[in-house]
Structures are given as C-alpha cells and as structure tokens.
Amino acid sequence: SASTMNGSFASLPIIDLSTAKDGPEACQVIAERLRTAASEVGFFYLVNHSVPSDLTARAYDHLRRFFDLHMDEKMRVHTSKSEGVRGYVGFYEQGNYGLDLTDKRESAPATQKMDAKELFCLGHALPRDHPNYHGILFAENFWPEHDPDFKSTLDAYYKETEILAKQLYSLFALGLGLPADYFDSHIQESPMNSTNCLHYPPLPPDAPPDQMGIGEHTDYECFTLLSTDSTPGLQIMASDGSWFDVPPMPEGFVVNIGDMMARWSNDLFRSTVHRAQNRTNQHRYAIASFKACNFTTILRSLVPGTEKYAPICAGEHMLARVAGANAPTVKDKVVPPK
C-alpha cells in the first residue's frame, strides 16, 4: 500500500502480476491489492506483466526516429488529414482539459496554456458503416510511409496491451466483488481504445512555471497503461492538492484509473488528477495506452450503495471529452449525438 505523507503519497503501490498464473486464489490476492491501490491512490506500478520488453524497446526506437523527422514529413500524417484523432498532433495543439463529475477539483479552471508535447495517435478502428461509428473515436489509423516497420511494430505493441488490459479488467472485476469475466461483454464490440505515443522535449529555461508538457487532467477511459523511458516528468495530485513526482519505472507500467472506472465503482476507485512537465535536459518519451468500454455501454455504479452519478452512455461522455481536448484539430469532425 502507498505510504502517505501529509495527505500525499511517498510512493506508488506496486502490483506484481507474476503470481497470476498460479490460479484463482492467487488472482484474488492480486485483485485485493489492486482494489487498495485503486481506492487509496488511483495510480500504481504494474510489474512482471506480459508485454515483451524487446517489443517495447523497438516501439520506442521507431517513435524516436519518427519524432526526429523534419516537421514537413510529420505533417504528412497530421491528424487534420484523418477522420478522427489519428496520426501526428503537433506542439500546442492539445489542452484545455475539461472536468468530469468524478473530478476531485471542485471548479478547476480550464488549463489556459496548451501542451508542450507532440504525439502520434492510433486506436481501435471501426468500419464506417458500423452503427456506432464516429470518426473522432473510431477512424482508420493513419501511418507514416518513412518506415515500413513502424506500423507493424506499433500494431504488435497495441495488441500486447490489449491482452494485458483484458487481464487487468478481470482483476478489477474481482476487486469489485464481481465475476472475473464481468467486463468482457463491455469491452469487445466497440471499445473506445486509443494509444498516444508522446514526445516531451526539455522545456526551455525561460518557459513559464505553469507551462506543462501535458496540463492537469483526469483520463476519460477505464484505465491507462503508461509506459515511459527513464526521464521523469509525471506528477500526480494528492488529496490535499499538492503535487508529487512519480519516478519512472521503464520495465513496468504506471497504471491509473480513469473516469469510466470511477463511475463504475461509484468512486471507490479514484480517477486521480495528473500532469507532466519535462524540466530535465533529456528528451522524454512515453506511450499511453487508454483502455475504455464499448461506445454503447451505460456507465452506472456496480457496487452497493447510493449511486453518486446519473447513468450515462459511455460514448457520449467520450465524444464530448475528446472534442474538448482536441478543439484545434477536430472542430469539423464532431458528429452531434443522434
């Protein structure tokens, strides 16, 4: 469990998956630890997971090469040329993160400054004739042509995170006192999953103190699997409003609870506010894999007690949040809810 200091956390809990193969009892023990971590902090390290380290290393090699390309080359796959949030997103094109009702900041002002980061986005694609198709969520992926292995490597990495996510969903279900397969039917038909491959260059020495690589926000989805290199930058907000640094753990994942899981758990699991700022002299790279439920899933409390939130359609929630954070590049792509 996290050791706490003055309402903040000295360190994140560590969840070790190595014993999951030992059977149901071992999984139940991990699920209890997961429940504690998700309810006390909303963030934890995940170690001895199934994603191969050599594949992760190859993915980072490809990303560094991509972000090193001349801007003209990167702009050939700019997200404005896709039907959704796919491909390249440049510096200061994302930000202005809104609030979900699960957000603990009573009335956080929208982040004024946009993000000092660039990223490459991919996600779960649906055919355009699918009844739940919205380009902003399910557009076809948009790959650069400079590097033929870029697509195959990132596709393979994405598939590995899907396998790991399925294992985590079963542990979250057990942690909520539900059958291990409870979430399966909610994550297979039109999951609103996406991955952001991120580059945070060193901030210039004269950057204002409130210039973030990514501004403070909560994640919209169920949970996020964050892989990072060894350069620090992630900070999370403690319940007293103070910020603390999360040291990198390149061989593990930093996992955090998102707004959908907060709603499903009636806030038992915390969707914790976080941000990133690269004040080092090294370039920081990270891959955030966002795992969400189906578009049509109705999010409502799965635990006993008075429901804190009115049931909502997960897809409508996502459309509104994604459109807000990507306003400069999606303004013509948002389909109003039917």
Buried (B, 14 or more C-beta within 10 A) or exposed (E): EBEBEEEBBEBBBBBBBEEBEEEEEBBEBBBEBBBBBBBBBBBBBBBEBEBEEEBBEBBBBBBEBBBEBEEEBBBBBBBBEBBBBBBBBBBBBBBBBBBBEBBBEEEBEEBEBBBBBBBBBBBBBBEEEEEBBBBBBBBBBBBBEEBEEBBEBBEBBBEBBBEBBBBBBBBBBBBBEBEBEBBEEBBEBBBBBBBBBBBBBBBEEEBEEEBBBBBBBBBBBBBBBBBBBEBBBBBBBBBEEEBBEBEBBBEBBBBBBBBBBBBBBBBBBBBBBBBBBBEEEBBBBBBBBBBBBBBEBEBEBBBEEEEEBEEBBBBEBBBBBBBBBBBBBBEEBBEEEE
